[in-house]
Amino acid sequence: MHDDTSRPGAAGRRTFLPKLGGSGSLGGAGGFSLDRRTLLKGAAAGALVAGAGLSGIRPARASGLTIGIVYVGPRDDYGWNQAHAVAAAALKQVPGVTVIEEENVPETIAVSKSMESMIELDGANLIFATSFGYYDPYMLEMAKKFPDVQFRHAAGLWTDAAPKNAGSYFCYLDQAHYVDGIAAGLASKAGKLGFVAAKPIPTVLLNINSFTLGAKSVNPDAKVQVVFTGEWSMPVREAEATNALIDAGAEVITCHVDSPKVVIETAERRGVMTCGHNASQADLAPKGFLTGAEYKWLTIYKEFADILTTGGTLPNFVRGGYDKDYVQNTAYGAASTDLIRAACEQAKAELRAGKVIYQGPMKDNTGKEVIPAGTEHDAYDVWLEQTSFLVDGVVGSTS
């Protein structure tokens, strides 16, 4: 997912997901691969030949709830897509819930076809569109076309002007990055930390800042060097950035890119500690992993499933952090000491209780005051979603 305004990835421990035969393949191990968009086209053609419209192939609604989930990349990417897929795998265990998935669906008309096929061919009642570019115009158009189906998008984009059967869900991952920063600050001897980031947009900047503030809360002299790659998924640049940060002396590396796999593996090969992002990367760094920031999408998915299966109405906009169990930290890795674990657990408890990370006086890394004394911005303050600066302690620039 490339979120160019508010990029919310997430839940659970690393599990080995079954790899479909191709992009959202409907086939099995025999090599047969047919994506849902092709199947929909074929089914529609068959219906028209038979003298019926596309609605003629639409199945009757099942007694339970059928949920369709669309991913922009592979479900086993160790990152954004896997975070949703881990939650989907757990959701499949809920009685009365059927989950239909398709991976590697681009942010084009292709996603409209995928969502349409889940509705027409599988009887989906609820669609989770998990990538930023799916929302407008594709998901919004589908919501207008299918007013009896609920559509929810993994970013904070919904407004009252959008269809009422559409909506957004969003998690405050910066809180988990704050905890990561505490782990990194305590693990580092010289206080030199590195952050590989995709683009200097609000959500990314917020994660960098929270990581830095966490580190500075336990080591006031900590510095976080940030390198922007310019792309959400650019493995070569991510490896180069990681190596450059390590060459500059970084003792702990973290990131905000779609799949942290390259960053974590590169740092592990060079004997440098890491903190994760989106999903669990713990098994990629058996020696140097500390902990990681994960979205806990399963909490939201189960909440939505419970509401619909009991005849309720879904909210159009849902957001939260530790207080709602919407974010979590990856299980501690081998590099985490007892001191680190205790400090992180204390921080999580404080954040669940409403601790405010952003309060004045606070300056950015150019010396400009960004939060005056006596002012604070709690987790739900929309001011944070417009973050355009890097806090004092970050070495780098947004331009």
C-alpha positions, 0 to 999 in steps of 0.5 A: 500500500502506498499511502500518500496522506495517512498510511496506516500494517499489523497483526499477530505473530509470523505465520506461514500463509498458504501461497496461492497459485498466482495473483489471487489464484483460484487454482491449487497445486496443479498449476491451474491459475485464474485470477478473479478478474478473468473469472468475472469476465468469463462468467459475465460473458456466459451470463450474457450468452444465456440472455441474462445480465451479470446479476443473473450469476449473483449467488443468493446471500449465505446465512453467514457473513462473507468478507472479501479482502483485496491486497496490493502485493503478496500476502507473505511480504513480511510487511503491509499485506501480510499484516492484513493477511495474518488477521484474515487467517484468524478471521477465518476461524470465526464461526459463520464467517467466510473470507475471500482474498486476492493478492497482487491487485494493482491500484487500477480498474483491476481492483474494481473488477476484483471487488465486483467478482467477490460480490457477484460470484461469492456473495460478499457482504463486506469488502476490505480494501487494504491499499491507499490507491483503492479508495478513490475512485475505485472503492467509492464507485463500487460502493455506489454500485452495490449499496447493500454491500459494506466497503471499508478502507484501511486509511483515514480517508472517509468523509460525510460526502462519501457513500454511507455504505463506505468507510475507513479504519485507521490505527495509530502505529506511531504509538508502537514506534514510540515503544520501539524507540525505547527499546532502541535507545536502551539497546544502543551504546552511543545513541546512534539510530537509523531509520529507512523511510519511503516518503516524507508524508505525515504518517511516516514523519509521525512514526519517525518522530515517535520513534525518536521521542521514545529513544530520547525518553530513555537516552536524551542524547539519542540521534536518529538518522533518516534516509528516504528512499522515495518509494514504498517498495524499492529493495535496492535502495532500501539495502543501500540506505541500510548499509549507509546508515550502518556505515555511519555508525547506526547501532539499531535500524528500523523503517517505514516501507511496505516490506521491511524484509530487505532492511531487517535482513541487511542489518542482521547480516551486518550484525546490527540490531533492528526494530520491525514495522507492519508485521513480524520480522522476528524470524528474519533476525534471530540475533539482532531483533529487539521488537517491532511495531504492528497493526492489529487489524484482527481487532477491527475485523472481528469487531466489524464481523460481530456487528454485522452478524448481530444485525448492527450497523457499521461505523463509517470511521474507526480509529485507535491505538493501544487503548482499543487494542488496535496496535501491538509490539512484536514479541521480544527478540534475542537482542532485548534485555530484561531492562528493555522488556520492562521499560517497553511494558511500562510504556505500553501500559502508560499509553493504554492509559492515555499517556500523551507523546506530543506535548510542549514545549517541543522543537523540530530539528531546525530549532523551530518551536512546533508545540508551545509549552502547555499544549498537548496533542493526544492520540486522537488529535487530528493535528498529528495526522498533518505532521510536516516536521521532524522533531529535535533529535532527527538527522535529516530533512523533509525536502 
